[in-house]
């Protein structure tokens, strides 16, 4: 049973990698066909860029991932609050 653990970890990582590859390929395809707004793609790429920058600056990728999640949570909450306020005002 203990020998199966490394294989399952590699299997899970491979499946996650294939999933990410599919998301990128179909995202580029939909962008090329005009089904997706370019601003949506740019905004969804912000956490990836933030993770890369924080990872290289901090040198600790696990801390960078935690900071990225926290910053993304704060940005999402702020954008929801601003959107709600704009809806109330208009």
N, C-alpha and C positions, 0 to 999 in steps of 0.2 A: 504494500500500500504506500509506503514511503517513497518508493521509486516512481510512483505515478505523479507526485506533486510537481516536479519540474516540468514534466510533459504537459500537464494541464495548464500550468502557468504559461508556457509557450503557446499552447493552443488558444488560450484566452487572448493573449497579446496579438496573435495572428488574426483572430477574428475581429478584434478592435481595429487593427490596422486595415483589414479589408473593408470594414465598415466606413472608416474615415476616407479611404481611397474612393469608395463608391459615392460618398457625400461630395467629395471634391469633383469627381468626374461629372456627376449629374448636375452639380451646381454650375460648373462651367458650361455644360450643354444647355441648361435652362437660361443662363445669361446670354449665350450666343443666339438663342432663339427668341430672346426678348421677353421671356416669361417672368423674369425677376428684375426688380429695380436694382440698379447698381449701388444705391445708397444702402440697401438692405445687406448686400454682400459686404460692403465696407464696414458697416456697423457690427455685423456678426464676426468679423475678423479682428476686432479690437482686443478681445481677450487673448487671442493667440499671440498677437504682437506684444501685448502687455506681459504675458508669460515669458516670452523670449527675452524681452528687455530685462525684466526682473530676475530671470534665471542667470543671465550673464553678469548683471550688476551685483547680485547677492552671492553668486557662486554656489548657492544651496537651492537645488531645484524643488525640493519639497516645501521649503519656506516660500519660495516664489509662487508655487501653486496655491498655497494657502492665502497669500496676499492677493493673488489674482482673483480668487473666488470672492474674497471680502470686498475688494475694490469693485468688481463687477456687480456684486449685490448692492453696494451703495449707489453705484451709477444707475442700476435698474430701478431701485426704489426712488431715487431722485427724479428720474425721467417719468415714472408713473405719477408722482406727486405733481410735477409741473404740468403734465398732460391733464390731470384732474382739475387743477386750478384753472388752466386755460379753458376747459369745458365749462367750469362754473362761471367764469367771467364772460364768456361769449354766450 
